Amino acid sequence: MFSVSRRAAIWVEREDRGMSDIHDAVPIRDESIRLGQFLKLANLIESGAEAKEVIADGLVSVNGEVEVRRGRQLRDGDVVEIGGMTARVSSQS
């Protein structure tokens, strides 16, 4: 497992090469989910501790705007991006 700074460097390198991972919609069970939980569910990060760090470092955006609140509530249609990887929230409710 890479450290957050090493992962960030890899993501920046991927973006510089024009590489991005576009994820399909990621289904959630409820009407909303916290940002930190969603990052793990979508397999964009590996742990809650990593989520806390990448969010605090300003590496995560929601709907095109940098988000620094791990508890931000996401709803159906929200798009989360981290290091060129993107996932969209899809509510099954």
C-alpha positions in Angstrom: 0.0 0.0 0.0 1.3 3.4 -1.0 1.4 6.4 1.4 -1.1 9.2 0.6 1.7 11.4 -0.8 2.9 8.6 -3.1 -0.7 7.9 -4.2 -1.2 11.6 -4.9 2.0 11.6 -7.0 0.7 8.6 -9.0 -2.6 10.3 -9.6 -0.9 13.5 -10.8 1.3 11.4 -13.1 -1.8 9.7 -14.5 -3.5 13.0 -15.1 -0.4 14.4 -16.8 -0.5 11.4 -19.2 -4.2 12.0 -19.9 -5.2 8.9 -18.1 -8.4 8.8 -16.1 -10.6 6.1 -14.7 -14.3 6.9 -15.2 -16.3 4.8 -12.9 -19.9 3.9 -13.6 -22.6 4.9 -11.2 -21.9 3.6 -7.7 -25.1 2.5 -6.0 -25.9 3.4 -2.4 -28.6 2.0 -0.2 -29.9 5.2 1.4 -30.7 8.6 0.0 -27.3 10.0 1.0 -23.8 8.9 2.0 -20.9 10.7 3.6 -18.0 11.6 1.4 -15.5 9.5 3.3 -17.7 6.4 3.1 -18.4 6.9 -0.5 -14.7 7.0 -1.4 -14.2 3.6 0.2 -17.4 2.2 -1.3 -16.3 3.3 -4.8 -12.9 1.8 -4.3 -11.3 5.2 -4.9 -9.2 4.9 -1.7 -8.4 1.9 0.6 -9.3 3.1 4.2 -11.0 5.7 6.3 -7.7 7.1 7.4 -6.6 7.5 3.8 -10.0 9.2 3.0 -9.4 11.7 5.9 -6.0 12.6 4.6 -6.8 13.0 0.9 -9.9 15.1 1.7 -8.0 17.3 4.2 -5.2 17.7 1.6 -7.8 19.1 -0.9 -7.3 16.2 -3.4 -11.1 15.4 -3.6 -13.7 17.4 -5.6 -17.5 17.0 -5.6 -19.3 18.3 -8.6 -16.2 20.1 -9.7 -15.5 21.9 -6.5 -12.8 20.9 -3.9 -14.3 19.5 -0.8 -12.5 19.4 2.6 -15.4 18.0 4.7 -15.2 14.2 5.1 -18.8 14.2 6.4 -20.2 16.0 3.4 -23.5 14.4 2.5 -23.6 13.1 -1.1 -26.8 12.4 -2.9 -28.0 10.8 -6.2 -26.1 12.3 -9.2 -23.2 13.8 -7.3 -19.9 13.3 -9.0 -16.7 12.7 -6.9 -13.3 13.0 -8.4 -9.9 12.2 -7.0 -6.7 12.1 -9.0 -8.4 11.7 -12.4 -10.7 8.9 -11.1 -14.4 9.7 -11.1 -17.5 8.1 -9.5 -21.1 9.1 -9.6 -23.5 8.5 -6.7 -26.5 6.5 -7.7 -29.3 6.1 -5.1 -31.4 2.9 -5.2 -34.1 4.5 -3.1 
